[in-house]
Amino acid sequence: MYRDTTSDSPWVLLYTTNTIWEAELLRGYLIANSVEAVVVPQVDTMRGLTVGLLAIAKVYVPAPQFSEAEKLLDTYLQERT
């Protein structure tokens, strides 16, 4: 997991995972709670890998919604365990 609040971009990185499905689940959770989110997959398409270190997926949220998204992320991660 990685959180980056130092960017001047209108979208900031909230979470990084090595499975696209986990990023999509988190995105759905955020959207269901009124926080916009996008998933940026960085899959190694040459080898067709969809899990592991060569299949990183990042979840970005709008900078103004970062605080709310961070709280939701904490709740989401606690509910998973």
SULTAVEN-V222144 format. One record per residue. N is the residue number from 1. SS is DSSP state (H for helix, E for strand, L for the rest). PHI is phi in degrees with one decimal (none if undefined). OMEGA is omega as a letter, one per 30 degrees, with the letter a starting at -180 (NA if undefined). Layout:
# SULTAVEN-V222144
{{N SS PHI OMEGA} {N SS PHI OMEGA}}
This chain:
# SULTAVEN-V222144
{{1 L none a} {2 L -146.6 l} {3 L -120.6 a} {4 L -125.0 l} {5 L -109.9 a} {6 L -90.1 a} {7 L -77.2 l} {8 L -90.8 a} {9 L -67.0 l} {10 L -68.6 l} {11 E -113.2 a} {12 E -123.8 a} {13 E -73.8 l} {14 E -102.9 a} {15 E -154.5 l} {16 E -126.7 l} {17 E -139.6 l} {18 L -106.8 l} {19 E -135.5 a} {20 H -64.8 a} {21 H -62.3 l} {22 H -67.5 l} {23 H -62.9 l} {24 H -67.3 l} {25 H -63.1 l} {26 H -62.9 l} {27 H -57.4 l} {28 H -61.3 l} {29 H -63.0 l} {30 H -64.5 a} {31 H -62.8 l} {32 H -63.5 l} {33 L -107.6 l} {34 L 66.2 l} {35 L -117.4 l} {36 L -65.8 l} {37 L -157.6 l} {38 E -132.1 l} {39 E -107.7 l} {40 E -114.5 l} {41 E -80.1 l} {42 E -126.2 a} {43 E -80.2 l} {44 L -76.5 a} {45 L -71.1 l} {46 L -64.3 a} {47 L -99.9 l} {48 L 70.8 a} {49 L -80.9 l} {50 L -120.7 l} {51 E -140.9 l} {52 L 95.0 a} {53 L -67.7 l} {54 L -98.8 a} {55 E -136.7 a} {56 E -74.1 l} {57 E -128.4 a} {58 E -114.9 l} {59 E -109.2 l} {60 E -112.5 l} {61 E -131.6 l} {62 E -62.7 a} {63 H -51.8 a} {64 H -65.1 a} {65 H -101.5 a} {66 H -61.3 a} {67 H -59.6 l} {68 H -65.1 l} {69 H -63.4 l} {70 H -64.1 l} {71 H -64.2 l} {72 H -64.3 l} {73 H -61.7 l} {74 H -59.5 l} {75 H -63.2 l} {76 H -58.5 a} {77 H -68.5 l} {78 H -68.5 a} {79 H -69.2 l} {80 H -72.0 a} {81 L -89.1 NA}}
